[in-house]
Amino acid sequence: MAYQGSLESLGQTAPIREGNSALHIGKQGEVLGRKFEVVGRVRYGYEDGYWDEWNVLLDTGAPAWIHEDEGEFSAFDRRHTAPGQLNLDVGAGSNVAAFGDQVFATEVGRARVVSGEGQILSELGLGKEFPYVDGLYKGADAILLSGERHHILFLGSALEFGELKLA
């Protein structure tokens, strides 16, 4: 599978310490009814540990992301970025204005990019702390990240057992 967009090198990161994930670079499978191959990963650290955003390339050539946190998976097939910072100094249960609508915050916190490998799309700087909001946006599961120069919104849904099929 070949990525149809452009990739930019954002430098090098420290190697990622492996956990117990079934995913890794080169792993293939099916999610959202599409075949995929894992081409990259960004690891984010936060107060309770870390989560991984797996960059996958769908058989259509489009990118998607599999979010893995504490053994649970979500699939995000839409990603929006915009310049500037957002004020994410809110509490759970609050609404945050972003991308022309509201994100209902179910979890808020601070994280940082710990590491990355392979083909990754991240406008957030390595090691820099930033606020995040997990929540809902127009009925979809959402992750909203706000870095120094960009904010990013991932949209998708939690995966039930069997919805992520690995080859």
N, C-alpha and C positions, 0 to 999 in steps of 0.2 A: 504494500500500500504506500502511496506517496502523498505527502501533504501538499495541498494545492495553493497555500498562501506563502507568505514570506516569514522567515525566522531571523531573529537578530540575536547575536551573541551578547550576553549581558555579563560576561566574565566567568570566573570559575568559582565553584563552591567546594566545601569540604565533602568527603565521601559520606554517604548516608549509611548509618548503622542499621543493619537489617533487623527486622522484628519477625513476626510470625505470619506475615501477609502471604496470601496465595498469589498475589500479583507481583510482577517484576518486569523489567524492560524486556521486550520481545514476546511476552505472554500473549496468547490469542484467546478469543472467546466470543461471546455474544451478549449484548446488552441493548435494551431499548429496541429489540427486534432487529438489530444490525450486528454484523460481524465486526470485530475490532482487533487491533493490535496495540499493546502498550508501548508508547514511544518515549515517555518521560515521566518524571515525578518531581514535585516540589513538596518538601516537608516543612510544616509550620509547627512551631513550638508554642504552647500556651500553658497557663497555670496548672491544668490537669494532665499535662503530658504533651502529646503531639498528634497531628493528623496529617494524612498524606492526600495530595491532589494528584491523581494519576492522569497524565495526558494520554488520551487514546486517539487513535486514528481510525475512524469508521470506514467501512468498505466503500462508502460513497466519496471518500477523500476528505470529508469534513472532520474537524476536531470535536472531541467531547471530553468530559472529565469524570472520573470516578473518584468520589470523596470517600476516604476510609478513615473512620475514627472508632477506636475501641472495638474493632471487629465488625462494625456495621458499615454498610455501603449505601451511597446515594449516587445517582447518575445525573450529571448536569450536561445538557446538550445545547445550552445557550449561555453566552458570556458577553457581557457588555462592559466597556471601559469608557471612562471620561476623564478629562484633565481636572486637576484641583482636588482639594481635600473635602471630606464631608465631616460634619460634627456628629460623631457617633457616641458622644458622652451622654448616653441614655440608659434607662433601665429596662429590664425585661418587661414586656407588656406595653411598651411605648411604640409609637409610629415614627419612622424616619423617612423624610422626603428624599427620594432618589430616583433618577431616571424617569421623571414625569409622573410618579405615583408614590405610594407609601409602602415601606417594608415594615411589617409588624414584627417586632423583635421578640423572639422566644428565648434567646441566650445572647449575652453581650460579654465581651472580654477584650483582652489585649493579647496579641500574638506577634511572632516574628518569623521571617523566613530563616530556617535553620540550614537547609541544604537543598540541592537539586541535582538531577542527573538526566541525561538524555536530552530530548527536545522538549523544552519547557517554554511556556508563555507566562511571564510574570513581570509586571511593572514595579513590583515592590522590591526594595533593596535588601540584599543579604544582611541579616543580623539586625536590621532596624525594626524597632517595635512599632506596631500600628494597631488601631482598634478594629474589631470585627463585630458583626451582628449576624447571627443565624436567625432565620425567621421565615415569613411567608410574604410573597409578592404576587399579587394578582392570581392567587390560588396555587402558585407553585412554591416548592421549597426554595429558599434563597440563602446565599451566603454573600454578605456585603463586606468588603475589605476597603479600608481607606488609607492609602500610603501618602507620602509627602507630596507627590506630583500627580497621582492617579487614584481613582477609586474604581473598584471592579465589582460587578454583580454576576454571580453564577446562579442559574435557574435550572431546576430539574425536579427530581422526586426521589424519595427514599426507595430502596430496592427491597422487596420481600424475598424470602428464601426461595431460591430457584430462578430468580430473574437475572442473576449474573451467572452465566454459564461459562466455564473455563475449559479450554481444550487441553 
